[in-house]
Amino acid sequence: MADRTDSPPGPAYEEVFYPADRIPFVEWRQFSGARPTVVLTGVVTLLAFVTGLSNLSQPPTPSGPIAASVPAAGTFVRFAGVLFAFVLGLVTAGLQRRKRLVWRVSLVVLSGLLALPLVTLQTTDVPLFLATVVTITLLVYNRDEFDRSIDLSPLQVASLSSVVGVGLYGTVGAYGLRGQFSELDSLSDAVYYVIVTVATVGYGDITPTTPEAKWFSLSVILFGTGAFTVAVGALIGPAIESRMASAFGYMTASDLTLLEDHVVVLGHGDVTASLLDELDGETDLVVVTPDAEVAAALTDDGVEVLTDDPTDEEVLRTVAVDAARGVVVSSDDDARNVLAVLAAKEVSPDVRVVATANEKKHVAKLESVGTDEVINPLSIGGRLLGRSVLGDEATSSHTDLLGGAGAETEAETEKSAEEGAETSAGERAETGTEEGARTTDEDPT
């Protein structure tokens, strides 16, 4: 017969069967976060491109509510979709990298794109209009997610400034000399002339008719092509170099020049992952490994990697071993570890080198080539297992697990215990002598 109680269920019962925390049926953040916003921007780009192609083939009549207030509405309707699509393609790439400046540009471009359906007022433009409105809303909602700055080098800033300067110089100069050019009458004609001249297209519709205009055109060609070439090299070159570094797992030249007070890890073995987790956030790290697949994986995890031979002295000079805080040699091949230690000590004799010995018999060899400390993971693991099976809760410092300093500490402890035992024995002997003397004085018999 079971006992029965009428008392209300306890807290444990309520926590199991009536949890206070509710689990949402749909995680809305997955559909409204920064990543869905970027994807939706790409969708808007595709819709704008398709709409632009449709308007190019069959130009609609501007009959929307703002058609009268848009200058050259017919031209805007015909070309705006494709032009906005190309700009949004670049914007989408920048939003994927969470750039703050690109976020601001995206709001301006998408706001301008909203004018296209309002000028045409076609039912086929409704999806574009709705997608654009939702994208702008999500961009504003996730504004804190796009907080990365665009870091430009002085060369990149100078190249961009030169391109803008040449554009202004050519536009203002051509418009000022419009009387010395054929078919150049307005500011838009001047802009058109500069673009086709710098791009070396030269349709021949706008031509200089005086020596002064010809010299001016020659200066625009020289300055424009030079500025454009430098800008392409300064802006696209580092991007290609960074992409190749990410794909093949090596550091760029600019990254290598910034190395100082860092830790260099030579080789990649079974203990390297734990080592990187331990040092993550503590100091700058550089891993040198000849394995391209391992280097690519480490690069994806945000670790600086140089894909090269860790036993080559020139490679070690490249990663600034002489300015490093320390060197860790941790491959699975003890022979390569010995060569790596020798190379590191040759480059910088004073740098601290810690090496992994995969077999206990190789510890002495690594110590003989100048390694400051040699660690045998198997030996440490065995000692930890021994302590664990005996229920030893207290774990000493890592030196106690190595056998070097730990052995000395144990020897000192044993010596202290022996001295304590001798002292106690001596005190007991003296105490016994004193008691015997007192007994003799009190009772002569």
N, C-alpha and C positions, 0 to 999 in steps of 0.2 A: 504494500500500500504506500503510495507516494504522498509526501507532505504537500499541502496546498496552502498558499498564502494569497490573501486579497490585497496585498500592498501594491501600489503602482509600480510599473517597471522602472528600473534604475537608469542612471545616465548612460551606462554602456549599452543597454537595450535600445534606448532612444537614438544613440549615436550611430548604431548599426542599421536600424530599420527606419529611422526618421532623421537622416542627416540634414543639418542646417544649411550646408553649402549646396547650392544647386549647380548642376552641370549643364551648361548651355547646350541646346540641341544643335545650334549652328555657331561656329566661331566666326563672327562677323569681321573680326580683325583680319582674317585671311583674305577677305574680299575688299577691304578698305585701307589696307596698309600701303607702304611705299612701293612695294613690288607690284601689286595690282595697278597702282597708279601709273607706273612706267609702262606696263603692258597695255593699259588703256590708251596711253599717249601714242604708242605704236599703232594701235587700232585706228585712232584718229588720223594718223599719218597716212595709213593705207586708204581710208575713206576719202581723205582730201585728194589723194593722187587719182583715185578712180573718178571722183567728181570732176577734177580738173581735166582729165582726158575726155570725159563726156562733154564738158563745156567747150573744149577745143574743137571737137568734131561737129557738135551742133550747138552753137552759141545761143543761150536762152535770152529772152527779152528782159531787161531789168525792169521788174514791176513790183519790187518789194517795198516795204514801208520806208526804207532809207535810201532807195535808189536815187532819188532826186538830190540828196545831199552828198553823194559820193562822186567826186570828179572822175570823168572818163569811166563811167559805170560799165559801159560795154566792154572796154579793154580789161577792166578789173575782173569782171565775171569770167572772161575768156581765159585769163592767165593766172589768176590768183590761186586756184586750187593746186596746180602743179608747183608753183613757186612756194606756197606754204608747206607743201608736202616735203620738198627738199630741205627746207629749213627745219621742219619738225623731225626729220630723220636725224639730223645732227643733234637736235635738242634731246631726243630720246636717248642717244648714246651718252650725253652728258648727265641726264637724269639717272641713268643706270649707275653712274659713279657718284651720285648724291652731291653734285656740285651746286652750291648756293647761287652762283651767278647764272647758271643755266636754268635754275628754277625760276628766277626772275624773268629771264628771257622767254621761257615757256609761257608764262602768264600773259606777256605782251603779245606773243605770236598767236596763242589760242584766242585771245580777245579779238585780234584782227581777223582770225578765221571765222569768228561768229558773224562777221559782217557779210560773208558770202551768201549764206542762206537768206539773210534778211534783204539782200539786194535782188536775188533771183526769185525767191518765194515759190520754189518748186517742191512738190511732194517728195521727189527723189532726194532732196537735200535735208529732209527731216532727220534721218539717222545720223548724218554728220552733225547737225545742230545739237541733237540730244547728247551724243557722245562727247562733244566738245564741252557742253555745260557740265556734264558729270565729271569730266577730267579736270576742269578748272576747280570744281568743288573739292575733289579729292586732293588736288595739289595744295589748296589752301588748308585743308584739314591736316595734311601730313607735312606742313611746312617745316616742322622741327627735324624731320628726317633728312632733309636736304641741307646739310650744314657744313659740308666740306668746301674749303677754299680752293681756288685755282692758283697753284703756285707756278709762276712763270719766272724763268731765269732772266737776267739782264739782257742777254742776247735775244731772247724771244720778245721781250718788251720792245727792244730797239727795232727788231725786224717788223713787228706789227705797226709801230709808229712810223716807220719809213714807208710802208705800204699806204697807210692813211695819208701821210704827207704828200706822196707822189700823186695820189688820187686827187687831193685838193689842189695841188699845184697844176696838174693837167687840166682839171675842170675849170678853174678860175682863169688860167692862162688862155685856154681855147675859147672860152666865152668872151674874154677881153679882146682877143684877136679874131673874133668871128667874121669881121669884114674881110680878112685875108684868107679865109677858107671858103671853099665852095660847098653849098648846102649845109652850112652850120649857122643856124639862126636862133636857137633857143638854148636854155640851160640843159635841157634833156639831150639835145644834140651834142653838147659838150661832154656830158657824161658818157654817152654812147661812143663818142670819138676816143675818149681816154681808154675805155674798156677794150675796144677792138685794137687799139694801138699797142697797149701793154700786153695783150694776149697774142700779139703778132699775127692777127687774122688779116687785117687790112683789106676790107671789102672794096675800097676805092671809091665809095660814094662821097666821102668827105676828104678832100685833098687840099693841102696848102697851095696857095697861089703866089706867095711872095717869099723872098729869101728869109725874111724874119720868121715867117710861119714855118718854113722848112726847118730852120735851126731849132725852133721850139719843138717841132714834132720829133726831131732827132733826140733832143734832150729827154722828152717823155719816154721814148723807146729805151734809151740807155738806163735812165733812172728807174723806170718801171720794171723792166725785165730783171735788172740787178736786185731791186728790192723784193720782187716776187720770188726770185730764186733763193735769196737768203732766208726769206720767211718760210718757204717750203722746207728748206733744210733744217731750220731752227725749230719748227713746230712739228713736222712729221717725223723727222729723224729720231728724236728722243722717244716718240711714241712707238716707232717700229723697234727701236733698241729695247725698250721696256717689254714689248710683247715677245720678242725673241728671248729675252732673259727669263720671262715667265714660262715660256714653252720649253726651253732647254735647261733652265735652272742655273743661271749664273748671274753674278752681280754686274751692274753697269760700271763704267769707269768713274762716273760721278759718285756712286755709292762707295767705291773703294777708297776714294780720296778722303772720305769723312770718317774712316775707321780710327778710333783712338780709345784706349782704356777698355777694350772689349775682350771677349773670350773666344779663342779660336779652337774649334773642334775638328781634329784631323781624323778623317775616316768616319764610317757609319756602321755601327754594330748593334747587337741585341740590347745594349744598355743605353744607346744614344737617345732613344725616345724618352726614357725616364730622366736622363740628364737634362734634356731640353725643357721638360716640364718643370724640373727643379729650378733651373736658372731663368725661366721665363719671367720677365719683369724685373729681374734683379740686375741684369747687365745686358749690353749689346752682344749678340752672338753671330758668329760666322762659321758655317760648316763647309769644310773642304772635302769633297768626295768625288771619285771618278765615275760613279754610277749615275747616269743621266736620269734614269727612272726615279731613283731615290731623291735626286736633286729636284726634279719637277714636283714630286709629292711634298717635299719640305717647303718649296717655294709657295705652293698652294696653301700651306699652313701658315704662311707669313714669316718663315725663317729665311734669313739671308744665306745664300748658298753660292759657292764657287765650284763649278764642275771642272775639276782638274786633279792632278796627282798630288796627294798630301805629303809625299816624300820628296818633292822637288823644291829645292831651296828658292828658286825664283818665284814659284807660286806662293811660298810662305812670305817672301818679301812683298808680294802683291797684296796679301791680306794683312800686312803691317804687323807681323809677329813681334817685331822689335818695339812696337808701341802697345802691345797687348797686355792685358791684366794677367792673363794666364793662358796656358795651352792644355787641352785635353786630347789625349790620343786614345781612341776608343773603337778601333775596327775589330773585326773578328779574327784577324790574322796577326799573330804575335810577331812574326817576322817583319811584316810591314809596319807594325807598331814600333819596333826597334829602329827601323830606318826613319820613320817619322820623327821619333825623339832625337835622333842624331841630326836630322835636318833642322829641327827647331832650335837645338842648342848651337848649331853652327851659325844660324842667322842671328840669334840673340842668346848668348850664353847665360844671361842673368834672368831670363824669363822663367817663371815657375811652370813646370811641366808635370802633369798628373796623367798616368797611363793605366790602361786596363790590361791585366794579364789573364788571358783566357785559360791558361793552364798554370798550375802552381809551380811547375818546374821552370817556367820562364820568368818568374819574379826576379830572380837574381840577375838574369841577363838584362832585363830592363833597368834594374838599379845600376848595373855596371856601366851603362851608356849615359848616365847622368840624369835619370828620371828623379824628380824630387820626391814623388810618392807613387807607389805601385799598389793597385787595388785588385784583388782577385775576387770577383763576384761569387764564384762557386764556394770559396772558403767562407765568405761572409754569410752566404745563404745557409750553409751547413751549420754554422755556429748559432745562427738565429733559430734554426729548426731544433737544435739541441736544447736551447734555452726555453723554447716554447713547449716542447714535450715534457720538460721538467716543471713547467708551471712557473718559471721565473718571470714575474711581472715587471720588475725593474730592468730597464735596458740602459746600459752605459752609453757613453759617447761612441762615435764611429771608430775612434782610435782603439777602443777596447775590443772592437770586432776584428781589427786587422791583424793583431798579433805582435806588432812592433812595440808601440808605446804601451799597449795593453799588457803585454808580457812584463814590461818593466813595472807597471803599476801593481800587478799581482805579486811580483817578487818583493816589491817594497812592502806590500800589505803583509805577506808572510813573514818578512823580516821583523816588521813592527810587532806582529803577534808573538814571535819567538822572544823578542826583547821583553814584551809585556809579561810573558810567562815566566822568564827568568827573574824579572823584578818581583813578581808576586811570590815566587818560591823563596827568594831571599828575604822578603818581608815576613813570610810565614816562619822562616827559620829563626829570624831575630826575635819575633814575637814569642816563639816557643822557648828560646833561651831566657828571655826576661821572665816568663812565667815560672820557669824552673828555678831561677834565682830567688824569686819571691817565695816560692814554696819552701826552699831550703832555709830561708831566714825565718819563716814563721814556724816551721816544724823541723827542728834539727834532727829528729829521729828519722 
